[in-house]
Structures are given as C-alpha cells and as structure tokens.
Amino acid sequence: MYLDLDGQGARYAQLIRALKGAILDGRVATGARLPASRALARELDLSRNTVLAAYEQLQAEGFLLGRVGSGSFVANVGNTVPQKRASNTLIAPLSAFARRALANTDGRRIPGRQHLDLRYNLQYGLPLTNPLLGSVWRREVSRAAEHVEFDYPDAQGLPALREQICDYLARRRGVPATPEDVLVVSGTQQAFALAARVLLEAGDTVVLEDPHYRGARQSFAAHGAHARGCRVDADGLVPAALPSSARLAVVTPSHQFPTGALLPLARRVELLDWAAERRAWLIEDDYDGEFRYGGRPLAALKSLDRDGRVIYIGSFSKALFPALRLGYMVLPAVLRDAFVAAKWLEDRGCNALEQAALAQFMGDGGFERHLRRAAIALRARRAAMLNGLKKHAAGVVEVVDSNAGMHLTAWLTRANHGDCERLVAHARTRGLGLYTVAPYCLKPPPRPGLVLGYAGLPPADIEAAMRLLGQCLREVGLAGD
C-alpha cells in the first residue's frame, strides 16, 4: 500500500494523516481491507506498535472498522474523489505528430465497432465468421505454447513464419522472396506507418489512388506527408496522371480499392518505369489477393519489379481474422535494415506465440484449406448480393463486378451526392448499414456510390438486406414502384 509520510511529528501521527488523506480523497475505497499491521509496518519500515496505534486512533475517530479475526476495513465516511483540474493545465502542448494523429484518427469508424444496433451491416472490413476456424486456432495456439521461446522474438519475425510466407507468395502470387526479404508486422496499418517513418520526411509528397484505402492516407498525413491523388478509371490507376515528382506511391493493382479494377499489364510496366526513372518507391497493397472467383489473375506487381522499387504488403486480417493483427512486408534489399530497425524501435517484434501458431497452421496446410472454404463461402455471399441488386435495384445502381475480394462497389445512376447521403441516413433508421464511396476520395467522386461489404453476413441475410435496400430506394424517391 503506497502511503507518503510527511515527516512532521511522531511517526504514528504521520501515518494517521496519510491514512486519513487516502480515505478522504478516495484512493482507498469504502469497505476496502487495510494491510495487516505486521505487513504495513514492514512495508513502511515502522514498528508494528506504531501501526497498531494509528489503526486504533482511526477506529476511535470512525475512519476504520475493526473485525476480530478479519482485520481493519475502511468505514463509510462520505469520502469523495478529488476534483480533477482541467487537462490543459496538466500537460505541455502536444507535438505536431500528436496533433496530426488526432486530426486523422476516428476510433468510432473501426469496422464492427460502430452501428452495433444495425440488423444488416454492409460495412467493408467486417470479418468472415467461421466457428470452425476459432476451434482450430485455439488448438494451434496451444500447440505453439509448448515450444515457443519466452525471450523477445526476432524483430523481423520468426524465421519459420517468414519461410512459410515466402512459400505461399511464390505459389499463390508469383512473388519471389527469401526469408531475409520478409518483415512481419502488426497488420497493414503498421506497414504504412513504418513506410512513412523510413521513407518520408514531413512535407514529402505521397501519391494515392483516388479513391483509395483511407487508413493509408491517415498514416501518411499523421507523419506530415502531403497526399496527392491519382486518377482511377475502369482499368485502375492511370499512370499518365502520375505527378512528375513524388517519394512514394501506394497502389492496389490486383484489386483496386474500392472500385475493384484490375490493372492491366501495360499499365503495370508504365508504373514501374515511372518509379525507376524518378527513384520513387511503390507500395503494392495486396489486401485481398487470396480471394478471386473467376478468371486468371495477373501476378503481383512485385513479380515484375527488376529495379527493386516495390514494397509488397500482405495481411492475414482479411484471410483469417482482424484480431490476429499480423501482416508482412516484402522489402527491397536496400531497405531491409532500415525497416527492421524501425520495427525493433517501435515494439521489439510481433507476438511470438501467434507467429508460431500461424507458421504451424501454414506449414500443415491448414491455411490453404481455410482459404478454400472461405472462398466458397464468399462466392455464395457475393452471388447473393449480385442477385439481390439485380432483383431489387436494377436500373438504379451500376455494379462493378471484379470477380474478387469481399465487397462490391455500386454507383447510383439516378442520384446526386445529397441523395446518396439521404439514402444512407434513411437506411440506417430501417436497420440497414450503407456506406458511401466519398470518404475514400481526396476529391468528390464524379458520381455517388456505395461500398457494399458482404463478408460479415450469410447469404440469407444478404438477400434480406438487398430487399430492404430496394425498399429504401423507393422510399427516398430514387426508384419507381
């Protein structure tokens, strides 16, 4: 028990004042049991008789209640918690980074943490629920706990996991990499934060597709970088619209977020040439490359990189579950040491137990089996959404179907941006969560649209949600009867 004796007068009197202060200002709650006299005497370097005398005096004054065989307890004396002073009088001014971080962060927008009262939430980023995966993961963690080292892990990531990531990327994404190229991170968001620290100075320009993943913009803005948008069309990013100078560009060539476009080979080559000529870096965010439902996908941009300008980012949040908080970066050789140093300074490395469990899961083939089952489930949910939109919103929305991912983008054909916001607000009153494209854009999009996530709901609920969407469209006057 922490007590600060003031050094004025007899020791038992100092102890009485210290105990009274702790009780009156609420640091010791009503009903709390005080330490035994011997224990408190030993802790404060007092004689036991001094502590006994203080306890007896406080009992006599009504501050303590003594119970034979049980000890001394704090009486109800109407103690109150002291009034807090205004926070701005207690802290120094925030740093520039802290001010930018606060301006670019909104924890209420975390998928699944908002609008919990909605019956049908079509928010992008909600995980695919799979009860079987939960039991399998508990088993893998238990197995890993038997042999994982209790020391600090390798800041770059456990070698076993980095080996499995390399094997997976070579087979599934055509990315050649060695374990030395891989850095295990706490998800895509940490990858962007590390890239900002290693590659950018405050005021540098970073190019983002427009529209783009908002989390990347927030990380770079907090670091002080200037975000500049690059136009996106039906084929993805337009290389001819890239600025003449920038330190870094973030791209999603395999499944443009959120439009779903697939960047053709010719544009990939143009993009790589742009980076090589300007000595700029490219971050390839392959956020959901595991899930394709038709057609042969192009290999990752990283597989075409001959000049060492591409940093490849992948995440297990979408493939497994967001709570895992594990992802990875495949780095050019010249950047390895700097990124590993930045990672070490930030957190000394990701959770070793979770890394070991994931390495086992991948090595035993469990990860691939899970991906096959997840793809079947997602294909059924995607079909339910496409069929529902065709049935209940035909002629009102234009759907971009990219045969991939965990969401669809639906552009409204008969509405302006104000109409779209009215639709979203009205749908929410009916228990349907809709989300616009606008927050993912640096400039207002030429037409309003919705980002419709389908991973978090089973097909029957998606069908019901699409039926409700049709009703909402009619109720706000965007569709005929």
Backbone hydrogen bonds, N-H to C=O, Kabsch-Sander energy under -0.5 kcal/mol:
donor,donor_aa,acceptor,acceptor_aa,energy
3,L,1,M,-0.6
5,L,3,L,-0.8
9,G,7,G,-0.6
14,Q,10,A,-2.1
15,L,11,R,-2.3
16,I,12,Y,-2.0
17,R,13,A,-2.3
18,A,14,Q,-2.3
19,L,15,L,-2.6
20,K,16,I,-2.7
21,G,17,R,-2.4
22,A,18,A,-2.0
23,I,19,L,-2.1
24,L,20,K,-2.9
25,D,21,G,-2.1
26,G,23,I,-0.9
27,R,22,A,-1.1
28,V,22,A,-1.9
29,A,27,R,-0.5
31,G,74,V,-2.2
32,A,29,A,-2.1
34,L,72,S,-2.7
40,L,36,A,-2.7
41,A,37,S,-2.3
42,R,38,R,-2.2
43,E,39,A,-2.1
44,L,40,L,-2.4
45,D,41,A,-0.7
46,L,41,A,-2.5
51,V,47,S,-1.5
52,L,48,R,-2.7
53,A,49,N,-2.5
54,A,50,T,-2.0
55,Y,51,V,-2.6
56,E,52,L,-2.5
57,Q,53,A,-2.1
58,L,54,A,-2.2
59,Q,55,Y,-2.0
60,A,56,E,-2.2
61,E,57,Q,-1.8
62,G,59,Q,-1.0
63,F,58,L,-2.5
64,L,58,L,-1.3
65,L,73,F,-3.0
67,R,71,G,-2.8
68,V,66,G,-0.5
70,S,67,R,-2.3
71,G,67,R,-2.4
73,F,65,L,-2.7
74,V,32,A,-2.2
75,A,63,F,-2.7
77,V,75,A,-1.0
80,T,24,L,-1.6
89,T,86,A,-2.1
90,L,87,S,-1.6
91,I,87,S,-1.1
99,R,95,S,-2.2
100,R,96,A,-2.2
101,A,97,F,-2.9
102,L,98,A,-2.4
103,A,99,R,-1.8
104,N,100,R,-1.2
105,T,102,L,-0.9
109,R,106,D,-2.1
110,I,107,G,-1.3
113,R,110,I,-2.4
118,L,115,H,-1.7
119,R,431,G,-0.8
120,Y,431,G,-2.7
121,N,119,R,-0.5
122,L,120,Y,-0.7
122,L,433,G,-1.8
126,L,123,Q,-1.2
129,T,127,P,-0.7
133,L,130,N,-0.8
134,G,130,N,-1.2
135,S,131,P,-1.4
136,V,132,L,-2.2
137,W,133,L,-2.9
138,R,134,G,-2.0
139,R,135,S,-1.7
140,E,136,V,-2.2
141,V,137,W,-2.5
142,S,138,R,-2.1
143,R,139,R,-2.3
144,A,140,E,-2.5
145,A,141,V,-2.1
146,E,142,S,-0.6
146,E,143,R,-1.0
147,H,144,A,-1.4
148,V,144,A,-1.8
157,G,154,D,-1.7
162,R,158,L,-2.3
163,E,159,P,-2.3
164,Q,160,A,-1.7
165,I,161,L,-2.5
166,C,162,R,-2.0
167,D,163,E,-2.2
168,Y,164,Q,-2.5
169,L,165,I,-2.7
170,A,166,C,-2.2
171,R,167,D,-1.7
172,R,168,Y,-3.0
173,R,169,L,-1.8
174,G,169,L,-0.8
175,V,169,L,-1.7
181,D,178,T,-2.1
182,V,178,T,-0.6
182,V,179,P,-0.9
183,L,329,M,-2.5
184,V,156,Q,-2.6
185,V,327,G,-2.1
187,G,185,V,-1.5
191,A,187,G,-1.5
192,F,188,T,-2.2
193,A,189,Q,-2.0
194,L,190,Q,-2.7
195,A,191,A,-2.1
196,A,192,F,-2.3
197,R,193,A,-1.9
198,V,194,L,-2.6
199,L,195,A,-2.6
200,L,196,A,-1.5
203,G,224,G,-2.4
204,D,201,E,-2.4
206,V,226,H,-2.5
207,V,248,L,-3.0
208,L,228,R,-2.6
209,E,250,V,-0.8
210,D,230,C,-2.2
212,H,440,Y,-2.5
216,A,213,Y,-0.8
217,R,213,Y,-1.2
218,Q,214,R,-2.3
219,S,215,G,-1.9
220,F,216,A,-2.3
221,A,217,R,-2.6
222,A,218,Q,-2.2
223,H,219,S,-1.4
224,G,220,F,-0.6
224,G,221,A,-0.9
225,A,220,F,-2.5
226,H,204,D,-3.7
227,A,225,A,-0.6
228,R,206,V,-2.6
230,C,208,L,-1.9
232,V,210,D,-0.7
233,D,236,G,-2.5
236,G,233,D,-2.1
238,V,231,R,-2.3
241,A,238,V,-2.0
242,L,239,P,-1.8
247,R,205,T,-1.8
248,L,205,T,-1.0
249,A,281,W,-2.0
250,V,207,V,-2.7
251,V,249,A,-0.5
251,V,283,I,-2.9
255,H,252,T,-0.7
256,Q,261,A,-3.2
260,G,256,Q,-3.4
263,L,253,P,-2.5
263,L,261,A,-0.5
268,R,264,P,-1.8
269,V,265,L,-2.2
270,E,266,A,-1.9
271,L,267,R,-2.5
272,L,268,R,-2.3
273,D,269,V,-2.4
274,W,270,E,-2.4
275,A,271,L,-2.0
276,A,272,L,-2.5
277,E,273,D,-2.7
278,R,274,W,-1.6
279,R,275,A,-0.7
279,R,276,A,-0.6
280,A,275,A,-2.1
281,W,247,R,-2.0
282,L,309,R,-2.9
283,I,249,A,-2.9
284,E,282,L,-0.6
284,E,311,I,-2.8
285,D,251,V,-2.8
285,D,283,I,-0.8
286,D,284,E,-1.0
286,D,313,I,-2.2
287,Y,285,D,-1.3
289,G,286,D,-0.8
291,F,288,D,-1.7
292,R,290,E,-0.7
293,Y,403,N,-3.2
294,G,403,N,-0.6
300,A,173,R,-1.9
303,S,300,A,-1.2
304,L,301,L,-1.9
305,D,302,K,-1.1
306,R,304,L,-0.6
311,I,282,L,-3.4
312,Y,310,V,-0.6
312,Y,330,V,-2.0
313,I,284,E,-2.9
314,G,328,Y,-2.3
316,F,326,L,-2.3
320,L,316,F,-2.5
321,F,316,F,-0.8
324,L,321,F,-1.6
325,R,322,P,-1.1
327,G,185,V,-2.9
328,Y,314,G,-2.7
329,M,183,L,-2.2
330,V,312,Y,-2.6
331,L,181,D,-2.9
331,L,329,M,-0.6
335,L,332,P,-1.9
336,R,332,P,-0.8
336,R,333,A,-0.8
339,F,335,L,-2.3
340,V,336,R,-2.7
341,A,337,D,-2.3
342,A,338,A,-2.2
343,K,339,F,-2.5
344,W,340,V,-2.6
345,L,341,A,-2.3
346,E,342,A,-1.5
347,D,343,K,-2.3
348,R,343,K,-0.8
348,R,344,W,-1.2
349,G,343,K,-0.5
355,Q,351,N,-2.0
356,A,352,A,-2.6
357,A,353,L,-2.3
358,L,354,E,-2.4
359,A,355,Q,-2.5
360,Q,356,A,-2.1
361,F,357,A,-2.4
362,M,358,L,-2.5
363,G,359,A,-2.6
364,D,360,Q,-2.4
365,G,362,M,-1.2
366,G,361,F,-1.4
367,F,361,F,-1.5
369,R,365,G,-2.0
370,H,366,G,-2.4
371,L,367,F,-2.3
372,R,368,E,-2.1
373,R,369,R,-2.2
374,A,370,H,-3.0
375,A,371,L,-2.6
376,I,372,R,-1.7
377,A,373,R,-2.2
378,L,374,A,-2.9
379,R,375,A,-2.3
380,A,376,I,-1.8
381,R,377,A,-1.8
382,R,378,L,-2.9
383,A,379,R,-2.3
384,A,380,A,-2.0
385,M,381,R,-2.1
386,L,382,R,-2.7
387,N,383,A,-2.8
388,G,384,A,-2.1
389,L,385,M,-2.7
390,K,386,L,-2.2
391,K,387,N,-2.1
392,H,388,G,-2.8
393,A,389,L,-2.1
396,V,393,A,-1.9
397,V,393,A,-1.6
398,E,411,W,-3.0
399,V,397,V,-0.6
400,V,409,T,-2.5
401,D,399,V,-0.8
402,S,400,V,-0.7
405,G,291,F,-2.4
408,L,452,L,-2.1
409,T,400,V,-0.8
410,A,408,L,-0.5
410,A,450,L,-2.6
411,W,398,E,-2.9
411,W,409,T,-0.5
412,L,448,P,-2.2
413,T,396,V,-2.8
414,R,396,V,-0.7
420,C,416,N,-2.0
421,E,417,H,-2.1
422,R,418,G,-2.1
423,L,419,D,-2.3
424,V,420,C,-2.3
425,A,421,E,-2.4
426,H,422,R,-2.6
427,A,423,L,-2.8
428,R,424,V,-1.7
429,T,425,A,-1.1
429,T,426,H,-0.5
430,R,426,H,-0.8
430,R,427,A,-0.8
431,G,428,R,-1.3
432,L,427,A,-2.8
433,G,120,Y,-3.3
433,G,431,G,-0.5
434,L,432,L,-0.7
437,V,449,G,-1.9
440,Y,437,V,-2.3
441,C,438,A,-2.2
450,L,410,A,-2.8
451,V,435,Y,-2.7
452,L,408,L,-3.1
452,L,450,L,-0.7
453,G,122,L,-2.9
453,G,451,V,-0.7
454,Y,406,M,-1.8
455,A,406,M,-0.8
457,L,454,Y,-0.7
461,D,458,P,-0.5
462,I,458,P,-2.1
463,E,459,P,-2.5
464,A,460,A,-1.9
465,A,461,D,-2.5
466,M,462,I,-2.4
467,R,463,E,-1.9
468,L,464,A,-2.2
469,L,465,A,-2.3
470,G,466,M,-2.1
471,Q,467,R,-1.7
472,C,468,L,-2.5
473,L,469,L,-2.6
474,R,470,G,-1.8
475,E,471,Q,-2.4
476,V,472,C,-1.7
477,G,474,R,-1.2
478,L,473,L,-2.9
479,A,473,L,-0.8
